[in-house]
Amino acid sequence: MRFFVLAIVLILAGCAQNLSTYQVPNVPSKEGFVKTANGQLYYQTMGQGDPVIVIHGGPGMDQGYLLPGMAALAKKHQVVFYDQLGSGRSTALIIDEQHITIDKFVEDLEMLRKALKFEKVTIVGHSWGGMLAMHYAVKYPKNIKKLVLMNTVASSGIRDFVEELEKRTQPSAGDFEKLKASQEFINSEPEAIAQYYRLFFQYYFHNPADLEKLNLQLEPKGAATGMKVSKILEEPLFVKYTDQHDDLQKLKMPTLIIHGDSDVIPMSAANSLAHSIKGSKLVVLKNCGHFPYIEQPKEWLEIMEEFLGKR
């Protein structure tokens, strides 16, 4: 089971809903597409003020699981949610090892920033999105005003994370294998994939009952192509990764690290990340797992607003 688990260790299920589904009352909003070298990115913006780009987890999934919880940020900021290439409503022309890479995802994010005509942005990355945010920050530090890393891990903490993940999910090993062998899963049917995530993400919450609050609907095409994206990025993320410590030490922008004390990503990984980014602030939420905007929404929003500041 280990290798398949590695393929989805940071996948966060959701779907690219219509903008109206999560629109925050009384704030400007819009949606659109941005062309990239290998397809197009779907995005939606909410609110006004300093721009905040939110990077969803995965790889291979989309912004849906972040909503409606994280849309609360749009009451005071202009928040941009987007689907990474090959996920949700963002389409990739070619999905292979040459066209689906971390570096190319970094360039996609830069193209989104330019297309929306933002000079400097605050980047908020959750889970795998935090990993992507760190890669972007290393390459384009001058484009970032502030950086928020939520429930994520740098290369120095990956081994501890994988060990903890495998330990937690072991009780469901038989159920995982049975579902993987089903024709529905083999055919990448959205409900079969969503069921896999239901089994999986129960171990990501402090209180497993909170799983019901996580949006696990899947867009059919995005679910199928997202699994391909996940498989391609599995090795560079979790097997043949490059140590980031020296690069992260060079970052100068204000950085907030948010972590849950019950997260599947262990505290050792969060502490290691905070050590690598000099001057960063680590905030640990109690009785919280991998989804603070669901598990501790009030405290999470207060922490975010304090760091982001007013318009």
VENJO-V223054 format. One record per helix or strand of 2 or more residues. SS is the DSSP state (helix for helix, strand for strand). FROM is the first residue (numbers start at 1). TO is the last residue. Records with the same first field share a line. If there is no record, write none. Layout:
SS: FROM-TO, FROM-TO
This chain:
helix: 2-7, 19-22, 63-66, 69-75, 102-115, 128-139, 141-143, 155-180, 183-186, 190-201, 208-213, 220-238, 245-249, 267-276, 292-295, 297-308
strand: 29-36, 39-46, 51-55, 78-82, 91-92, 121-126, 144-150, 254-260, 281-285
